[in-house]
Amino acid sequence: MANPTIDAKQFIGRDLGTVTILEEIGRGASGAVFLGFQRTLKRQVAVKVMLKSSRTNETSREQFRQEAEMVAVLSHPNIIPIFEMGEADDCYYQVIQVVQGQDLDTMIRRRLKNPIPARRLMPRDESISMMVQILDGLGYAHSEGVVHQDIKPANVLVEKRMGRPLIADFGIARTKRSEISREGVVVGSPLFMAPEQVANKETDQRTDIYSAGVMLYQMLAGVLPVAEKEPMRLLVKKIEAPGTEFTVAPSKASPLIDKELEAIILHAIAPSPDKRFGTCEEMARDLQAYAKS
């Protein structure tokens, strides 16, 4: 549940566990994110904070706890690690790795504003390389029984120095060990959600593959040609007419997408999970083979 009531001024300079809060660096569905200094190891970290309040229900608290527990067991160079989880009188918090860079959504949007048309889209080779790394991280999570369920550009942070993408925000992830029931509740980001997730059906690794395919499409096209821009109408369209959410084929939406690359994207975003890549490794192999051809 969104928690917009956090007053950043109340946290600046405050200690949460081993971390001193320095400044606010972002807000999300579960609260605010601060830059902090971990005194024990003398390093900068990010601190995700969710307030305790009447608006913070038990499910939200359990999701926050489970996110930390799930990511704590994942160790992969393309997944942002969580170092610590704690509780104060007025909040719950997670201490995570800070990434010097920006999220992929910001990168895509900033490119679209470039005055030079040829530079408004992410280069194809860079996009494919980045997606292969994201798929490697997702595939690892899947092998550990974790399905992210909210893969989108805003949840991928890209290091400024190395250009390495890191998957963030496992807040609505599902595992075989999940204790929270979301029966009857649809959670996720409409544009990137697979039809089965929208319909509240069983999800698995192919659900994340759909989201990754839509994300690759946006990386190469900049703006996606969606049939419905209003989120609720888009959700309804994905349920009633899955596969018709985009108005034109990928090769018509971007000069960077040829027929071969279009086939890979369409395979990833097929309406039926059975028609998609079965694993992230399969999609990554096809992308790598395409890049070498």
NORGI-V921058 format. One record per residue. N is the residue number from 1. PHI is phi as a letter, one per 20 degrees, with the letter a starting at -180 (NA if undefined). Layout:
n->N phi->PHI
n->N phi->PHI
This chain:
n->1 phi->NA
n->2 phi->f
n->3 phi->c
n->4 phi->e
n->5 phi->e
n->6 phi->f
n->7 phi->e
n->8 phi->g
n->9 phi->f
n->10 phi->f
n->11 phi->d
n->12 phi->g
n->13 phi->n
n->14 phi->e
n->15 phi->e
n->16 phi->c
n->17 phi->m
n->18 phi->e
n->19 phi->d
n->20 phi->e
n->21 phi->f
n->22 phi->d
n->23 phi->a
n->24 phi->e
n->25 phi->c
n->26 phi->r
n->27 phi->c
n->28 phi->b
n->29 phi->f
n->30 phi->d
n->31 phi->q
n->32 phi->d
n->33 phi->d
n->34 phi->d
n->35 phi->e
n->36 phi->c
n->37 phi->d
n->38 phi->e
n->39 phi->f
n->40 phi->f
n->41 phi->d
n->42 phi->l
n->43 phi->b
n->44 phi->f
n->45 phi->b
n->46 phi->d
n->47 phi->c
n->48 phi->e
n->49 phi->d
n->50 phi->c
n->51 phi->f
n->52 phi->e
n->53 phi->a
n->54 phi->f
n->55 phi->e
n->56 phi->e
n->57 phi->e
n->58 phi->f
n->59 phi->f
n->60 phi->f
n->61 phi->f
n->62 phi->f
n->63 phi->f
n->64 phi->f
n->65 phi->f
n->66 phi->f
n->67 phi->g
n->68 phi->f
n->69 phi->f
n->70 phi->f
n->71 phi->f
n->72 phi->g
n->73 phi->e
n->74 phi->e
n->75 phi->c
n->76 phi->b
n->77 phi->f
n->78 phi->d
n->79 phi->c
n->80 phi->f
n->81 phi->f
n->82 phi->d
n->83 phi->e
n->84 phi->b
n->85 phi->c
n->86 phi->b
n->87 phi->b
n->88 phi->d
n->89 phi->g
n->90 phi->d
n->91 phi->b
n->92 phi->d
n->93 phi->b
n->94 phi->c
n->95 phi->d
n->96 phi->c
n->97 phi->f
n->98 phi->e
n->99 phi->d
n->100 phi->e
n->101 phi->r
n->102 phi->b
n->103 phi->f
n->104 phi->f
n->105 phi->f
n->106 phi->f
n->107 phi->f
n->108 phi->f
n->109 phi->f
n->110 phi->f
n->111 phi->f
n->112 phi->f
n->113 phi->e
n->114 phi->f
n->115 phi->f
n->116 phi->e
n->117 phi->g
n->118 phi->f
n->119 phi->d
n->120 phi->e
n->121 phi->d
n->122 phi->f
n->123 phi->g
n->124 phi->f
n->125 phi->f
n->126 phi->f
n->127 phi->f
n->128 phi->f
n->129 phi->f
n->130 phi->f
n->131 phi->f
n->132 phi->f
n->133 phi->f
n->134 phi->f
n->135 phi->f
n->136 phi->f
n->137 phi->f
n->138 phi->f
n->139 phi->f
n->140 phi->f
n->141 phi->g
n->142 phi->f
n->143 phi->f
n->144 phi->e
n->145 phi->n
n->146 phi->d
n->147 phi->d
n->148 phi->f
n->149 phi->m
n->150 phi->b
n->151 phi->f
n->152 phi->a
n->153 phi->g
n->154 phi->f
n->155 phi->d
n->156 phi->c
n->157 phi->e
n->158 phi->d
n->159 phi->f
n->160 phi->f
n->161 phi->f
n->162 phi->d
n->163 phi->m
n->164 phi->e
n->165 phi->e
n->166 phi->c
n->167 phi->f
n->168 phi->c
n->169 phi->l
n->170 phi->e
n->171 phi->f
n->172 phi->d
n->173 phi->f
n->174 phi->c
n->175 phi->c
n->176 phi->f
n->177 phi->d
n->178 phi->g
n->179 phi->d
n->180 phi->e
n->181 phi->e
n->182 phi->d
n->183 phi->g
n->184 phi->n
n->185 phi->d
n->186 phi->e
n->187 phi->c
n->188 phi->q
n->189 phi->d
n->190 phi->g
n->191 phi->f
n->192 phi->d
n->193 phi->f
n->194 phi->f
n->195 phi->g
n->196 phi->f
n->197 phi->f
n->198 phi->f
n->199 phi->e
n->200 phi->m
n->201 phi->e
n->202 phi->f
n->203 phi->d
n->204 phi->b
n->205 phi->g
n->206 phi->f
n->207 phi->f
n->208 phi->f
n->209 phi->f
n->210 phi->g
n->211 phi->f
n->212 phi->f
n->213 phi->f
n->214 phi->f
n->215 phi->f
n->216 phi->f
n->217 phi->g
n->218 phi->f
n->219 phi->g
n->220 phi->e
n->221 phi->d
n->222 phi->n
n->223 phi->c
n->224 phi->e
n->225 phi->e
n->226 phi->e
n->227 phi->f
n->228 phi->c
n->229 phi->e
n->230 phi->f
n->231 phi->g
n->232 phi->f
n->233 phi->f
n->234 phi->f
n->235 phi->f
n->236 phi->f
n->237 phi->f
n->238 phi->f
n->239 phi->e
n->240 phi->e
n->241 phi->b
n->242 phi->g
n->243 phi->n
n->244 phi->d
n->245 phi->f
n->246 phi->d
n->247 phi->e
n->248 phi->c
n->249 phi->f
n->250 phi->g
n->251 phi->f
n->252 phi->e
n->253 phi->e
n->254 phi->b
n->255 phi->f
n->256 phi->e
n->257 phi->d
n->258 phi->e
n->259 phi->f
n->260 phi->f
n->261 phi->f
n->262 phi->g
n->263 phi->f
n->264 phi->f
n->265 phi->f
n->266 phi->f
n->267 phi->f
n->268 phi->f
n->269 phi->d
n->270 phi->g
n->271 phi->g
n->272 phi->e
n->273 phi->g
n->274 phi->f
n->275 phi->e
n->276 phi->e
n->277 phi->g
n->278 phi->f
n->279 phi->b
n->280 phi->f
n->281 phi->f
n->282 phi->f
n->283 phi->f
n->284 phi->f
n->285 phi->f
n->286 phi->f
n->287 phi->f
n->288 phi->f
n->289 phi->f
n->290 phi->f
n->291 phi->f
n->292 phi->e
n->293 phi->f
